[in-house]
Amino acid sequence: MLVLLIPVAAGSGNPPMTNSDCPAPQVSMLSQSAGSVSFTWNAVGSAYVVYYTRQGDNFSSAQVYTNKTSITFSGLSSGAYKFYFATVCVGEQSEIIIIEDLVI
């Protein structure tokens, strides 16, 4: 599992503009099983955006906005995935944390 810090500017499919004053979450994988993966992160804000892409067919999930510090994705097809996490701060967002090349 590879974790990258990548700033992403606003555009189609991305959350709001990147703000360096908005702290990025520190993400950890809690568990992984057939078709399911769970993540947790530290509480550095009051809202977060999370989404994933499947690398084989470039499928992108809908962005999930949450005030929780954990999430479980289930019903995932076999393949390699990238999971994206950012803190949302008053119309802006932190740098995006990417969990990359996670094979389900």
MDTraj code that builds the backbone (N, CA, C; nanometers):
import mdtraj as md
import numpy as np

residues = "MET LEU VAL LEU LEU ILE PRO VAL ALA ALA GLY SER GLY ASN PRO PRO MET THR ASN SER ASP CYS PRO ALA PRO GLN VAL SER MET LEU SER GLN SER ALA GLY SER VAL SER PHE THR TRP ASN ALA VAL GLY SER ALA TYR VAL VAL TYR TYR THR ARG GLN GLY ASP ASN PHE SER SER ALA GLN VAL TYR THR ASN LYS THR SER ILE THR PHE SER GLY LEU SER SER GLY ALA TYR LYS PHE TYR PHE ALA THR VAL CYS VAL GLY GLU GLN SER GLU ILE ILE ILE ILE GLU ASP LEU VAL ILE".split()
xyz = np.array([
    [0.0857, -0.1160, 0.0000],
    [0.0000, 0.0000, 0.0000],
    [0.0905, 0.1225, 0.0000],
    [0.0637, 0.2168, -0.0894],
    [0.1421, 0.3384, -0.1044],
    [0.0535, 0.4571, -0.0727],
    [0.1012, 0.5485, 0.0115],
    [0.0253, 0.6677, 0.0467],
    [0.0991, 0.7888, -0.0087],
    [0.0295, 0.8703, -0.0869],
    [0.0883, 0.9891, -0.1478],
    [0.0126, 1.1129, -0.1044],
    [0.0828, 1.2239, -0.0881],
    [0.0209, 1.3539, -0.0669],
    [0.0270, 1.4275, -0.1989],
    [-0.0878, 1.4539, -0.2592],
    [-0.0917, 1.5197, -0.3890],
    [-0.1917, 1.6332, -0.3842],
    [-0.1462, 1.7582, -0.4050],
    [-0.2443, 1.8662, -0.4110],
    [-0.3217, 1.8591, -0.5416],
    [-0.4521, 1.8787, -0.5341],
    [-0.5363, 1.8728, -0.6523],
    [-0.6175, 2.0006, -0.6599],
    [-0.6113, 2.0684, -0.7722],
    [-0.6897, 2.1904, -0.7914],
    [-0.8324, 2.1542, -0.8282],
    [-0.9216, 2.2503, -0.8167],
    [-1.0620, 2.2261, -0.8495],
    [-1.0769, 2.1937, -0.9969],
    [-1.1748, 2.1132, -1.0260],
    [-1.2039, 2.0744, -1.1626],
    [-1.3174, 1.9762, -1.1585],
    [-1.3580, 1.9263, -1.2720],
    [-1.4696, 1.8324, -1.2723],
    [-1.4289, 1.7065, -1.1983],
    [-1.5158, 1.6600, -1.1091],
    [-1.4912, 1.5392, -1.0340],
    [-1.4057, 1.5590, -0.9103],
    [-1.3562, 1.6776, -0.8843],
    [-1.2738, 1.7012, -0.7670],
    [-1.3483, 1.7899, -0.6684],
    [-1.3157, 1.7746, -0.5365],
    [-1.3727, 1.8631, -0.4362],
    [-1.3227, 2.0063, -0.4561],
    [-1.3616, 2.1017, -0.3693],
    [-1.3244, 2.2425, -0.3843],
    [-1.1735, 2.2671, -0.3871],
    [-1.1349, 2.3936, -0.4043],
    [-0.9946, 2.4345, -0.4160],
    [-0.9110, 2.3876, -0.2971],
    [-0.7821, 2.3571, -0.3225],
    [-0.6891, 2.3160, -0.2187],
    [-0.6474, 2.4359, -0.1346],
    [-0.6407, 2.4161, -0.0031],
    [-0.6019, 2.5203, 0.0914],
    [-0.4962, 2.4622, 0.1829],
    [-0.3764, 2.5200, 0.1834],
    [-0.2679, 2.4673, 0.2655],
    [-0.2928, 2.4867, 0.4151],
    [-0.3870, 2.5733, 0.4535],
    [-0.4213, 2.5924, 0.5948],
    [-0.5205, 2.4876, 0.6442],
    [-0.5718, 2.4073, 0.5548],
    [-0.6677, 2.3018, 0.5880],
    [-0.5877, 2.1711, 0.6017],
    [-0.5785, 2.1137, 0.7223],
    [-0.4929, 1.9963, 0.7422],
    [-0.5477, 1.8702, 0.6757],
    [-0.4589, 1.7948, 0.6136],
    [-0.4967, 1.6676, 0.5516],
    [-0.5096, 1.5602, 0.6594],
    [-0.6026, 1.4666, 0.6419],
    [-0.6153, 1.3578, 0.7394],
    [-0.5018, 1.2570, 0.7240],
    [-0.4695, 1.1886, 0.8333],
    [-0.3737, 1.0778, 0.8298],
    [-0.4567, 0.9501, 0.8240],
    [-0.4531, 0.8819, 0.7100],
    [-0.5424, 0.7701, 0.6814],
    [-0.4732, 0.6368, 0.7070],
    [-0.5474, 0.5434, 0.7667],
    [-0.4997, 0.4069, 0.7879],
    [-0.6072, 0.3093, 0.7417],
    [-0.5647, 0.1965, 0.6853],
    [-0.6599, 0.0922, 0.6497],
    [-0.6887, 0.0099, 0.7754],
    [-0.8169, -0.0075, 0.8077],
    [-0.8578, -0.0864, 0.9237],
    [-0.8660, -0.2344, 0.8905],
    [-0.9295, -0.2653, 0.7766],
    [-0.9473, -0.4059, 0.7389],
    [-0.9740, -0.4166, 0.5896],
    [-0.9505, -0.5369, 0.5394],
    [-0.9772, -0.5668, 0.3985],
    [-1.0202, -0.7122, 0.3886],
    [-1.1266, -0.7357, 0.3137],
    [-1.1730, -0.8718, 0.2876],
    [-1.2264, -0.8749, 0.1450],
    [-1.2764, -0.9873, 0.1017],
    [-1.3276, -1.0010, -0.0349],
    [-1.4353, -0.8967, -0.0623],
    [-1.4073, -0.8027, -0.1498],
    [-1.5046, -0.7026, -0.1904],
    [-1.5287, -0.5907, -0.0922],
    [-1.4458, -0.5784, 0.0121],
    [-1.4697, -0.4774, 0.1143],
    [-1.3372, -0.4249, 0.1697],
    [-1.3354, -0.2960, 0.2029],
    [-1.2193, -0.2353, 0.2676],
    [-1.2678, -0.1223, 0.3579],
    [-1.2036, -0.1093, 0.4752],
    [-1.2400, -0.0057, 0.5719],
    [-1.1183, 0.0802, 0.6034],
    [-1.1427, 0.2096, 0.6191],
    [-1.0377, 0.3059, 0.6510],
    [-1.0792, 0.3888, 0.7710],
    [-0.9801, 0.4435, 0.8400],
    [-1.0024, 0.5393, 0.9474],
    [-0.8990, 0.6512, 0.9331],
    [-0.9288, 0.7666, 0.9930],
    [-0.8353, 0.8783, 0.9891],
    [-0.8537, 0.9626, 1.1141],
    [-0.7534, 1.0469, 1.1401],
    [-0.7579, 1.1333, 1.2575],
    [-0.8553, 1.2491, 1.2351],
    [-0.9108, 1.2983, 1.3445],
    [-1.0068, 1.4086, 1.3377],
    [-0.9307, 1.5407, 1.3294],
    [-0.9182, 1.5951, 1.2075],
    [-0.8471, 1.7213, 1.1876],
    [-0.9409, 1.8311, 1.1365],
    [-1.0678, 1.7996, 1.1213],
    [-1.1670, 1.8945, 1.0737],
    [-1.3047, 1.8441, 1.1091],
    [-1.4061, 1.9106, 1.0553],
    [-1.5423, 1.8671, 1.0852],
    [-1.6095, 1.7977, 0.9669],
    [-1.5436, 1.7984, 0.8492],
    [-1.6004, 1.7311, 0.7321],
    [-1.4876, 1.6790, 0.6427],
    [-1.5188, 1.5702, 0.5722],
    [-1.4203, 1.5029, 0.4879],
    [-1.4878, 1.4601, 0.3577],
    [-1.4088, 1.4486, 0.2523],
    [-1.4580, 1.3948, 0.1260],
    [-1.3731, 1.2717, 0.0946],
    [-1.4418, 1.1652, 0.0507],
    [-1.3766, 1.0382, 0.0215],
    [-1.4355, 0.9838, -0.1081],
    [-1.3507, 0.9270, -0.1933],
    [-1.3987, 0.8594, -0.3141],
    [-1.2904, 0.7649, -0.3627],
    [-1.3226, 0.6831, -0.4627],
    [-1.2230, 0.5893, -0.5148],
    [-1.2359, 0.5759, -0.6653],
    [-1.1279, 0.5252, -0.7255],
    [-1.1293, 0.4890, -0.8672],
    [-1.0782, 0.3460, -0.8784],
    [-1.1329, 0.2739, -0.9757],
    [-1.0869, 0.1376, -1.0069],
    [-0.9988, 0.1493, -1.1298],
    [-0.8775, 0.1003, -1.1233],
    [-0.7789, 0.1253, -1.2267],
    [-0.8026, 0.0509, -1.3576],
    [-0.8596, -0.0671, -1.3558],
    [-0.8780, -0.1446, -1.4783],
    [-0.9718, -0.0819, -1.5790],
    [-1.0822, -0.0233, -1.5305],
    [-1.1814, 0.0348, -1.6211],
    [-1.2047, 0.1841, -1.5945],
    [-1.1221, 0.2443, -1.5093],
    [-1.1305, 0.3870, -1.4763],
    [-1.2640, 0.4276, -1.4145],
    [-1.3327, 0.3342, -1.3485],
    [-1.4568, 0.3665, -1.2783],
    [-1.4250, 0.4602, -1.1622],
    [-1.5058, 0.5646, -1.1447],
    [-1.4936, 0.6555, -1.0309],
    [-1.6224, 0.6519, -0.9499],
    [-1.6083, 0.6365, -0.8198],
    [-1.7256, 0.6386, -0.7323],
    [-1.7738, 0.7824, -0.7149],
    [-1.8919, 0.7957, -0.6625],
    [-1.9406, 0.9276, -0.6228],
    [-1.8590, 0.9740, -0.5025],
    [-1.8437, 1.1036, -0.4882],
    [-1.7747, 1.1577, -0.3715],
    [-1.8676, 1.1485, -0.2513],
    [-1.8134, 1.0994, -0.1404],
    [-1.8888, 1.0886, -0.0162],
    [-1.8397, 1.1987, 0.0767],
    [-1.9307, 1.2861, 0.1195],
    [-1.8987, 1.3879, 0.2189],
    [-1.9493, 1.3375, 0.3530],
    [-1.8615, 1.3376, 0.4544],
    [-1.8974, 1.2823, 0.5840],
    [-1.8337, 1.3629, 0.6963],
    [-1.8942, 1.3559, 0.8145],
    [-1.8336, 1.4153, 0.9331],
    [-1.7742, 1.3073, 1.0228],
    [-1.7790, 1.1825, 0.9780],
    [-1.7221, 1.0705, 1.0523],
    [-1.5739, 1.0563, 1.0192],
    [-1.5017, 0.9788, 1.0991],
    [-1.3586, 0.9574, 1.0769],
    [-1.3278, 0.8136, 1.0372],
    [-1.4258, 0.7482, 0.9773],
    [-1.4031, 0.6140, 0.9233],
    [-1.5067, 0.5882, 0.8139],
    [-1.4729, 0.4933, 0.7273],
    [-1.5648, 0.4572, 0.6183],
    [-1.5350, 0.3146, 0.5753],
    [-1.6390, 0.2445, 0.5319],
    [-1.6256, 0.1109, 0.4747],
    [-1.6851, 0.1119, 0.3357],
    [-1.6088, 0.0632, 0.2391],
    [-1.6582, 0.0434, 0.1033],
    [-1.6815, -0.1062, 0.0874],
    [-1.8018, -0.1453, 0.0453],
    [-1.8316, -0.2871, 0.0262],
    [-1.8906, -0.3074, -0.1131],
    [-1.8992, -0.4323, -0.1553],
    [-1.9513, -0.4630, -0.2878],
    [-1.8541, -0.4256, -0.3984],
    [-1.7262, -0.4200, -0.3661],
    [-1.6248, -0.3828, -0.4651],
    [-1.5893, -0.5018, -0.5537],
    [-1.5789, -0.4769, -0.6830],
    [-1.5356, -0.5800, -0.7774],
    [-1.3865, -0.6030, -0.7614],
    [-1.3397, -0.7184, -0.8065],
    [-1.1961, -0.7472, -0.8031],
    [-1.1224, -0.6458, -0.8886],
    [-1.0070, -0.6043, -0.8432],
    [-0.9255, -0.5109, -0.9199],
    [-0.8370, -0.4274, -0.8304],
    [-0.7609, -0.3381, -0.8925],
    [-0.6739, -0.2449, -0.8212],
    [-0.7455, -0.1111, -0.8082],
    [-0.7382, -0.0515, -0.6901],
    [-0.8105, 0.0708, -0.6587],
    [-0.7174, 0.1789, -0.6070],
    [-0.7629, 0.3042, -0.6217],
    [-0.7038, 0.4196, -0.5552],
    [-0.8154, 0.4819, -0.4721],
    [-0.7867, 0.5093, -0.3450],
    [-0.8831, 0.5713, -0.2553],
    [-0.8319, 0.7105, -0.2191],
    [-0.9210, 0.8109, -0.2239],
    [-0.8856, 0.9513, -0.2056],
    [-0.9548, 1.0066, -0.0815],
    [-0.8794, 1.0824, 0.0001],
    [-0.9305, 1.1379, 0.1251],
    [-0.8844, 1.2829, 0.1379],
    [-0.9748, 1.3729, 0.1780],
    [-0.9376, 1.5121, 0.2025],
    [-1.0284, 1.5697, 0.3107],
    [-0.9754, 1.6669, 0.3825],
    [-1.0532, 1.7429, 0.4795],
    [-1.1171, 1.8597, 0.4052],
    [-1.2431, 1.8893, 0.4346],
    [-1.3132, 2.0028, 0.3743],
    [-1.3194, 2.1137, 0.4784],
    [-1.2710, 2.2324, 0.4396],
    [-1.2652, 2.3481, 0.5303],
    [-1.3308, 2.4691, 0.4643],
    [-1.4498, 2.5044, 0.5023],
    [-1.5199, 2.6245, 0.4571],
    [-1.5009, 2.6516, 0.3077],
    [-1.5496, 2.5601, 0.2244],
    [-1.5452, 2.5785, 0.0797],
    [-1.4121, 2.5468, 0.0147],
    [-1.3147, 2.5051, 0.0929],
    [-1.1855, 2.4653, 0.0399],
    [-1.1542, 2.3264, 0.0937],
    [-1.0430, 2.2703, 0.0495],
    [-1.0064, 2.1367, 0.0968],
    [-0.8572, 2.1280, 0.1214],
    [-0.8190, 2.0261, 0.1963],
    [-0.6780, 1.9972, 0.2203],
    [-0.6178, 1.9311, 0.0969],
    [-0.4901, 1.9048, 0.1039],
    [-0.4295, 1.8197, 0.0021],
    [-0.4987, 1.6848, 0.0089],
    [-0.4990, 1.6130, -0.1015],
    [-0.5648, 1.4827, -0.1070],
    [-0.4654, 1.3738, -0.0704],
    [-0.5085, 1.2863, 0.0187],
    [-0.4295, 1.1687, 0.0546],
    [-0.4788, 1.0550, -0.0341],
    [-0.3859, 0.9839, -0.0974],
    [-0.4231, 0.8748, -0.1872],
    [-0.3658, 0.7444, -0.1343],
    [-0.4536, 0.6468, -0.1157],
    [-0.4108, 0.5094, -0.0888],
    [-0.4139, 0.4438, -0.2250],
    [-0.2984, 0.4075, -0.2773],
    [-0.2840, 0.3679, -0.4164],
    [-0.2503, 0.2200, -0.4308],
    [-0.2955, 0.1610, -0.5408],
    [-0.2638, 0.0232, -0.5775],
    [-0.3114, -0.0786, -0.4730],
    [-0.4270, -0.0537, -0.4156],
    [-0.4863, -0.1485, -0.3225],
    [-0.5652, -0.2504, -0.4030],
    [-0.5257, -0.3775, -0.3957],
    [-0.5889, -0.4839, -0.4737],
    [-0.6970, -0.5500, -0.3912],
    [-0.8182, -0.5522, -0.4456],
    [-0.9339, -0.6135, -0.3800],
    [-0.9572, -0.7497, -0.4429],
])
top = md.Topology()
chain = top.add_chain()
for i, resn in enumerate(residues, 1):
    res = top.add_residue(resn, chain, resSeq=i)
    for name in ("N", "CA", "C"):
        top.add_atom(name, md.element.get_by_symbol(name[0]), res)
traj = md.Trajectory(xyz[None], top)
